[in-house]
Amino acid sequence: MEKTELKELLLQLQSALKETDQLDPELEQMVEEIDQDLHRLADEHDHSPLEDLEDRIESVAVNFEANHPRTSGILREVADLLAKMGI
């Protein structure tokens, strides 16, 4: 169930990011790394914690807060789900 929910949130995140104006290169790199980590978690059976993943998600969410509240909200949902999964 949680993996299905994570995959759905990833689809929502990708959709929201497509609607986002140009990102600065550093933020874009952070989003790309988080996306790769989340896809690995969604596709594998291994739920080993990824170092500082929750902190990285929160940092990106804060950057999106003012101008892209939908994207920020999705990122926070992802962080909450990962916490429920023990990641």
Backbone as numpy.savetxt, mean C-alpha at the origin, in Angstrom:
# Nx Ny Nz CAx CAy CAz Cx Cy Cz
-9.25 -15.32 3.11 -10.07 -14.12 3.11 -9.20 -12.86 3.11
-8.19 -12.82 3.99 -7.35 -11.63 4.08 -6.56 -11.41 2.80
-6.09 -12.50 2.17 -5.36 -12.34 0.92 -6.27 -11.79 -0.17
-7.50 -12.24 -0.19 -8.46 -11.73 -1.17 -8.70 -10.25 -0.94
-8.85 -9.89 0.30 -9.06 -8.47 0.64 -7.83 -7.65 0.28
-6.64 -8.18 0.53 -5.41 -7.47 0.18 -5.31 -7.27 -1.33
-5.63 -8.31 -2.10 -5.59 -8.19 -3.55 -6.59 -7.14 -4.04
-7.77 -7.10 -3.43 -8.78 -6.09 -3.80 -8.28 -4.69 -3.49
-7.66 -4.51 -2.32 -7.11 -3.21 -1.98 -5.98 -2.80 -2.93
-5.20 -3.77 -3.36 -4.13 -3.47 -4.32 -4.72 -2.98 -5.64
-5.80 -3.59 -6.08 -6.46 -3.13 -7.31 -7.00 -1.71 -7.13
-7.60 -1.45 -5.98 -8.11 -0.10 -5.71 -6.97 0.91 -5.67
-5.86 0.52 -5.06 -4.70 1.40 -4.97 -4.14 1.71 -6.36
-4.01 0.69 -7.19 -3.51 0.90 -8.54 -4.42 1.84 -9.32
-5.72 1.67 -9.17 -6.68 2.54 -9.84 -6.54 3.97 -9.35
-6.43 4.15 -8.04 -6.29 5.50 -7.48 -4.99 6.15 -7.92
-3.93 5.38 -8.00 -2.64 5.94 -8.41 -2.66 6.39 -9.87
-3.42 5.70 -10.70 -3.53 6.10 -12.10 -4.20 7.47 -12.24
-5.05 7.80 -11.27 -5.76 9.07 -11.28 -4.95 10.19 -10.62
-3.81 9.85 -10.04 -2.99 10.80 -9.31 -2.12 11.60 -10.27
-2.01 12.90 -9.95 -1.11 13.75 -10.74 0.31 13.24 -10.61
1.19 13.83 -11.36 2.60 13.44 -11.36 3.16 13.40 -9.94
3.79 12.30 -9.58 4.42 12.15 -8.28 5.88 12.57 -8.36
6.41 13.07 -7.25 7.84 13.35 -7.27 8.58 12.01 -7.30
9.78 11.98 -7.86 10.49 10.70 -8.07 10.68 9.88 -6.80
10.98 10.52 -5.67 11.20 9.78 -4.43 9.91 9.11 -3.96
8.80 9.82 -4.01 7.52 9.25 -3.60 7.10 8.14 -4.55
7.32 8.35 -5.83 7.00 7.33 -6.82 7.79 6.04 -6.56
9.06 6.17 -6.20 9.90 5.00 -5.90 9.37 4.29 -4.65
8.99 5.05 -3.64 8.44 4.45 -2.41 7.16 3.67 -2.72
6.29 4.26 -3.52 5.03 3.59 -3.88 5.31 2.30 -4.64
6.26 2.35 -5.55 6.60 1.17 -6.35 7.14 0.04 -5.47
8.00 0.37 -4.52 8.57 -0.64 -3.62 7.48 -1.26 -2.74
6.59 -0.41 -2.23 5.49 -0.92 -1.40 4.60 -1.83 -2.22
4.28 -1.42 -3.43 3.44 -2.22 -4.31 4.06 -3.60 -4.55
5.36 -3.64 -4.80 6.03 -4.92 -5.03 5.96 -5.80 -3.77
6.21 -5.20 -2.61 6.16 -5.96 -1.36 4.76 -6.50 -1.11
3.74 -5.68 -1.34 2.37 -6.11 -1.10 1.95 -7.22 -2.06
2.38 -7.13 -3.30 2.07 -8.20 -4.25 2.74 -9.50 -3.84
3.95 -9.41 -3.34 4.64 -10.62 -2.87 3.86 -11.26 -1.73
3.39 -10.43 -0.79 2.62 -10.95 0.33 1.30 -11.56 -0.12
0.65 -10.93 -1.08 -0.65 -11.41 -1.55 -0.52 -12.71 -2.33
0.59 -12.91 -3.00 0.74 -14.07 -3.87 1.44 -15.25 -3.22
2.09 -15.03 -2.09 2.84 -16.10 -1.44 2.15 -16.54 -0.16
2.53 -17.70 0.30 1.99 -18.22 1.55 2.80 -17.73 2.75
3.96 -17.17 2.47 4.85 -16.69 3.52 4.38 -15.31 3.99
4.09 -15.20 5.27 3.67 -13.91 5.82 4.77 -13.34 6.71
6.01 -13.59 6.34 7.11 -13.05 7.12 7.03 -11.52 7.09
7.24 -10.92 8.24 7.17 -9.46 8.27 8.23 -8.83 7.37
7.83 -7.82 6.67 8.77 -7.06 5.87 9.21 -5.87 6.70
10.51 -5.69 6.77 11.05 -4.62 7.60 10.43 -3.28 7.26
9.91 -2.62 8.23 9.35 -1.27 8.18 8.25 -1.05 7.14
7.59 -2.11 6.69 6.55 -1.95 5.66 5.43 -1.04 6.14
4.97 -1.26 7.36 3.87 -0.44 7.87 4.29 1.02 7.97
5.52 1.28 8.40 6.02 2.66 8.48 6.11 3.30 7.10
6.55 2.52 6.12 6.65 3.06 4.75 5.27 3.38 4.20
4.29 2.50 4.46 2.93 2.75 3.99 2.39 4.02 4.64
2.60 4.16 5.93 2.11 5.35 6.65 2.76 6.62 6.10
4.04 6.57 5.81 4.75 7.73 5.27 4.16 8.16 3.93
3.90 7.19 3.07 3.31 7.49 1.76 1.89 8.01 1.94
1.13 7.42 2.85 -0.25 7.87 3.10 -0.27 9.33 3.53
0.65 9.70 4.40 0.73 11.09 4.87 1.02 12.02 3.69
1.89 11.62 2.79 2.21 12.44 1.62 1.00 12.64 0.71
0.10 11.67 0.66 -1.08 11.75 -0.20 -2.26 12.43 0.49
-2.20 12.58 1.79 -3.35 13.02 2.59 -4.06 14.25 2.04
-3.35 15.32 1.80 -3.97 16.59 1.42 -4.53 16.58 0.00
-3.75 16.10 -0.93 -4.15 16.20 -2.34 -4.84 14.97 -2.90
-4.68 13.84 -2.25 -5.23 12.59 -2.77 -5.81 11.76 -1.63
-6.88 12.24 -1.01 -7.43 11.54 0.17 -7.88 10.12 -0.12
-8.37 9.84 -1.33 -8.80 8.47 -1.65 -7.60 7.52 -1.59
-6.50 7.92 -2.19 -5.29 7.09 -2.20 -4.78 6.90 -0.77
-4.78 7.96 -0.01 -4.33 7.89 1.38 -5.21 6.93 2.18
-6.51 6.99 1.97 -7.42 6.10 2.68 -7.18 4.64 2.34
-6.93 4.35 1.07 -6.66 2.98 0.66 -5.36 2.48 1.30
-4.35 3.33 1.32 -3.08 2.94 1.94 -3.28 2.63 3.43
-4.09 3.42 4.09 -4.34 3.17 5.52 -5.12 1.85 5.71
-6.04 1.54 4.79 -6.75 0.26 4.86 -5.78 -0.90 4.70
-4.83 -0.75 3.78 -3.81 -1.79 3.57 -3.02 -1.98 4.85
-2.59 -0.89 5.48 -1.81 -0.98 6.71 -2.62 -1.69 7.81
-3.90 -1.34 7.92 -4.75 -1.98 8.92 -4.88 -3.49 8.66
-5.07 -3.85 7.40 -5.21 -5.27 7.05 -3.93 -6.03 7.36
-2.78 -5.44 7.04 -1.51 -6.09 7.33 -1.34 -6.30 8.84
-1.78 -5.33 9.63 -1.70 -5.48 11.08 -2.58 -6.65 11.54
-3.77 -6.77 10.95 -4.65 -7.89 11.30 -4.05 -9.23 10.91
-3.25 -9.21 9.82 -2.61 -10.44 9.35 -1.35 -10.75 10.15
-0.97 -9.84 11.03 0.22 -10.05 11.83 1.50 -9.73 11.11
1.40 -8.89 10.11 2.57 -8.54 9.28 3.05 -7.16 9.66
